[in-house]
Amino acid sequence: MAQIAANRAEVDGRTMRRVATASLTGTTIEFYDFLIYGLAAALVFNAIFFPSMGGPEGTLASIATFGVAFVFRPLGAILFGHYGDRIGRKATLITTLLIMGTSTFAIGLIPSVESIGKSAVVILVLLRALQGIALGGEWAGAALLTTEYAAHGQRGRYSMFPQLGPSLGLIIAAGAMLTTFRLMEPDAFAAWGWRIPFLASAVLVGVGLWVRLNIAETPSFKKIQSAGSRSALPILGCLRDQWRQVLLGGGIMAIVFGAFYTGASFMVAHAVGTLGLSLTQALLGVIVAAVAMSVTVIVSAWLSDVLGRRTVLLLGAAFGIVAGPLAFGVMEPGSFASFALGNSLLLCVLGLNYGPIAAFLPETFQAKYRYTGAGLGYNIAGILGGAVPLVIAEELLARWGTDGIAYFLTALALLSVVCLLVAKETSRVELDAEPAPA
């Protein structure tokens, strides 16, 4: 135990900055790739891939394809969790970045349904599934990268870096879409201009690879590697010994995914199609909300080292209970300011919960299957809070209007609160103590 602490104490500030940069850069790029799809799905994919369905129905169908990735994310968590726990965090993170980048670039090359028929939709869904598999393996590795390097008492502070990736990725994605839209005629943007942000991801992936190739393996993985204590099948060991933590992790994260992907994808279509805002106003509103999210991620991650992870997470989940109805109520006037404020409320719910979670979930699992356990819990939540609301959005809207989506978010927040009340605090534990906390 003392040796573990000593190894981490030897990590100097320069190394920690390099690790933090590698984690932040990678997650930013991967979430840019992941979220540019959500924006395109809300804005143009209805005309490109679902032209026969008409306006609102085509938009909802295209947004539903956004949810496909969430179904495949647990598969990515299992697949890359296995290799992350067997061969190392670094090599696995490089692989996930390559898969995500290749899939995103290829989406920018898919012909329309008018050109090749329904094959276009099949290709789109397959590439979206690959994106989901890649991101399913990305988050846990990026979280472990900072958490396993950071000194005791500083894990929350450093684990905020991968957590800034989604908000920065969303800002860059919305900015890329907005810039492309403003530089060309609307018809040209709808016909081919939307492809530019997808193709541009190749440059970002190149930067991310360069950064990640220049970091070393984490102290925790080196320890289990030198001790010969790697699990032969991490998924089996994790589900045998820590299945409870996996399920609790998924429940705790449910409101995070619900708030984020409602705010990042559905709200764009809602702003343009229902509130009557322009595309420029909708994208600027998303950028404002993403900035608010970044601030709350930083504050909540820092506070989790002071107050404890569970306390901060409970505050965030409790706010999530009222945030959905409050956000839709605030948006009702249909102005840019009301939309930006309402969407900011949703993404602040995410930020309050998201900041501490990159330390909380890794601290919950034993090192020999930490990659698998953290990734699996995280991505189970993706199905509950990401895929389900996007798939059932049409039915909720038809029956109850926006109240249906608002109170679905309330239900997710209640689930998160219950799971947090059962879970235990992790911020004071020694990271590689055996067994891991329940």
N, C-alpha and C positions, 0 to 999 in steps of 0.2 A: 504493500500500500504506500509506504513512504517513497519507494522507488518511482511509483507512478507520479506522485506529486512532484518529485524531484525532476523527472523528465519534462513535465509541463513547465516547471519553473525556469528551465533552461531555454525555453522558447523565447527568443528576444522580440522586441517590438517590431523590428524589420520583418521577421518571419511572420508574425501575426498580421501585419499589414498586407503581406503578400497573400496569405491564406484568405483574409477577409476580401481582398480584391478578387481573387479567383472565385470565391463563392458568390460574391455579388455579381460579377460579370457574367458568370455562367447562368445563374438563375434569371437575370435580366434578359439575356438573349433567348433562353428557352421559353420564358413567359411572353416575350415579344412574339416569337413564332407561334405560340399557342393562342395568344389573344388576338393577333391580327386576323385569325380565322373567325373569331367571334364577331369582330366588327364587320368583316366582309359578309358574314352570314346575315347580320342584321340589316345590311345596307344594299347589297347587290346580288347575293347568291340566289335570291328568289327568282330574279330575271334570267340569270345564267343557267341555273340547274333545275329550276322548277317553274318554267314559264307557263305551263298549262294550268297551274293551280290558281293563278291570279294573285292580287296584292297581298292581303293579310294572311291568307292560307299559305301562300308560297313563302312568305317571310317566316311564319311559324315553322314550316317544314324545314327551311334552311337552318333556323336556330336549333331545331331538334337534332340536326346532324352535328352541331356543336357539342351536344351532349353525348355523342357516340364515344368520344375520347374518354369520358369519365368511366364508362363501362370497362374499358381496357386498361385503365390506370392501375387497378389492383394486380392485373397480370404483369404489368411492368414492374410493380413493386416486388412481386415474387421472383420474377426472372432476374432482374438486376440486383435485388436484395441478395439472391444466392451468390452471384459473382462478387458483389460488394463485400460480402462477409467471407468469401472464399479466397479471392485474388487481390482484393484491396479496393479502397474507396476511389483512388485517383483514376485507375484504368477504367473503372465502370463509369465514372463521370464523363470521361472523354468519349466513351461509346455513346452514352445517351445524348450528348451534344451533337454528335455526328448524325445520329438517326433523326433527331428533331430537325436539324438544319436541312438535311436531304429531303425529308418529307415536306417541309414548308416550301422549299424551292420548287419541288415537283407540283405542288398545288397551284403555283403560279403559272404552270405550263399546261394545265388540263384544258382541253377544248370544251366548248359549251355543248349543252344538250342538242342544240340545233345542228351542230357539226357531226357529232358521233352518237347521238341518241342517248339512251339510258346508261350506256357504258360510262358516260361522264360522271353520273351520280355514284356508280359503283366504285370508280377510281377515287372519287372524292372521299367517300366513306372509308375506303381502305387506307388512304393516306392519313385521314383523321384518326383512324385507329392506331396507326404507327406513331402519330404525335402523342396519343394518350399513353402508349406503352413507354415511350421515351420519357415523358414527364413523370410517369409513375415511378421510374427509377431515378429521376434527377433529384427530386426534392430531398429525399432522405440522405443521399450522399452529400449534397451541399450543406445540409444541416449538420451532419456528422463532421464535415471538414472543419467547421469553426468550433463546434462544441468539443470535439476530441482534442483540439489544440489548446483551447482556452484554459487559463488557470481557474482553480476553484474560486467562486465568488465573482467571476467575470464572464461566466458562460452566457448569461442572458444578454449582456452588453455586446459580445461578439457574434452571438447567433442571430442578432438582428440583421446582419448583412445579407444572408440569403433571403431573409424575409422582405427586404426592400426590393427584391427582384420583380415580384408581380406588379407593384405600383409603378416602378420605373419602366418595366416592360410595357405596361398599359399606356403610360405617358408617351413613350416612343412610338408604340403602335398607332395610337390615336393621332399623334403628331404626323406620322408618316402618311396615314390616310388623309388627314386634313390638308397637308401640303400638296399631296398628289391631286386631290379634288380641286384645290384652289388654282392649280397651275394649268388645268385643262378644262375643256368644255364638259358639261355633265354627261352628254352622250358618249364622249370619248372615255371618260372615267368608267362609265358603266360597261362599255364594250371591252376595254383592255387596260385602262389606267389602274384599276384595282390590283392588277397583277404585279405592279412595280414594287410595292412594299414586301410582297412574298419573295420576289427574286432578290431584292436587296438584302435579305437575311443571310445570303451567302457570305457577304462581307463581315457581318457581325459574328457569324460562326467562326470565321477565320481568326478574328480577334480573340474570341473565347478559347479556342484551342491553344493558341499561343500562350495565353495566361495560365491555363490549367496544366500545360506540359511543364511549366516551370515551378511546380510545387512538389513537395515530398509527401510520402505517405504519412498518415496520422499516427500519433503516439499509441493510441489504443489498439489500432490494427497491428502495429509493429509488436506490441506486447503479446497479443494472442498468436501472432505468427511465430514469434520466437519460442513461445511456450508450447507450441504444437496443439493449441486448444481450439482450433477452428472447427466448426460444426460441419459434418459431412453433408447434411441436408438442413440448412438453417430454417427453412419453412416448417419442417416437422418439429424441430426442437423448439422453435418459437411458439407454435400452436400447442405443443404439449405442455410447456412450462409457463408461458405467458399469454395464453389466449385471452385471459381476462383484460390484460392491459391493451391488447389489440382492439378489442371491442370498445373499451372505454375511450381509447384514443379516437376511434371513429366517431363515437357519439359526441365527444368534446369538440371535435372539429366540424361538426355538421353545420352550425350556423356560419362558420367562416366561409365555407364553399357556397352556401345559400346566398349570403350577402354579396360575395364577390361576383359570382357569375350572373346574378340578377342585375347588379349594378354595371357590370362590364359589357354584357351582351344584350339582355332583354331590354334594359332601360334605353339603349340607343334607338331600338325600333319603336319603343313606346314614345320617346321624345318626338320622333319624326312623324310616326303614324297616328298617334293619339293626341299628343299635346300641341302638335302643329309647329314645332320648331324646325328650323332649317338644319341641314346636315352639319353645317359649320357650327351652329350653336350646340347641337347634340355632342359633337366631338370635343368642343371646348369645355362643355359641362363635365364630360368624362375626365378630361385632363385635370380640371379643378378638383374633382372628387379624388383622383389618384394622388394628388399632392397632399390633400387632407389625410388620406390613408397613410402616406409615407411618414407624416409627422406623428400619427398615433402609433405606428409600428415602432419608431425610435423611442418614444416616451414609454410605451408599455414594456418593451424589451429591457430598458434600463430599470424601470420600476420593479421588474420581476426579480432582479438581483437584490433589491432592497426589501420589498414586501413579500416576496415569494411568488412562484409561478401561479399556483392555484388561486391565490387571492386576486391577482390581476385578471386571470382568465374568468373568474366568477363575475367580476365587475363588467367585463366585456360581454359575456353571455347574458347577464341580467339586462344590460342595455339593449341587447338584441331582441328581447321579448317585446319591447315597445317600438323599436326602430322601424320595422316594416310598415305598420300602419301610420306611424308619424311621418316617414319619408314620403309615402304616397299622398298623404294629406297635404304636406308642404308643397308638393309638385302641382297640386290641383289648379292653381291659377294659370299654369301653362306658359310662364315666362322663362327666359333663360336663367335668371337669378334663382327662381324657385326650383327649377330642375337641378341646377348645380348644387343648391343647398340640400335638397332631398337626397340626391345621389351621394353627396358627401356624408350624410348621416349613415347610409348603408355601408359605405366603405370605411367609415370610422369604426363601425362595429367589427368589421374585419380586422382593422389595424390593432384595435385593443386586444383581440384574441390572437392575432397572428404573430405579434412581436415575441411573446414568451414561448410559443409552441415549438420553435426550432431547438430550444434547450430542453423543454419539458418532455417531449417524446423521446429523444435520445437518452435522457437521464432515466427513463422508465425501463429501458431494456438492457439486458446483459450484452457485453461487447461482442460476443461470438455470434449473436444474431440481431444486433442492433440495427443494421441497415435494413434487414428484412422486416423486423417488427415495427420500426418507426414508419417505414414506407407503406406497409400494409395498413396500419391504423389510419394514416393520413389519407390514403386513397380509397379506403372504404367510405370515409366521410365524403369523398368526391362523388360517389354514387348517390348518397343520401342528399347532399346539399347542392350537387352540381347537375347530375344527370336527371334525377327525378323531377325537380321543378321545371327544367327546360322542356322535358317531355310532356308533362301534364299542364303546362302553362295554358294551352289552348282551352282545355276543359275547365280549368279554374277561371279563366277570363269569361268563358261563355256562361258559367253558372253564377259567379259572384263578382265579376269585374275585377278590378285591381285589388279589391279587398281579399279575394281568394289567394293571390300571391303574397300579399302583405301578411296574412295570418298563417300562411304556410311557413313563412320565415319565423313567425312567432313560435310555431310548433317546433321548428328546428332548434331555436334558442332554448326552449324549455328542455328539450332532450339534452342539450349541452350542459345546462345547469344541473340536471339530475346526475349526469355522469361525473361532473366535477365534484359534486357533493360526496360521491362514492370514492373518487380518486384521492391519492395522498400527495402531499407536498414533496417535491424532488430537489429543490434548489440547494438544500444543505447536504445532500448525500455525496459521497465520494463516487465519481463517475464510474469507475470500474470495479466497485465493490460487488461481491457475490454473496447472496443472490441480489438481483435488482429489486427495487422497491415495488410493492404491490400497488 
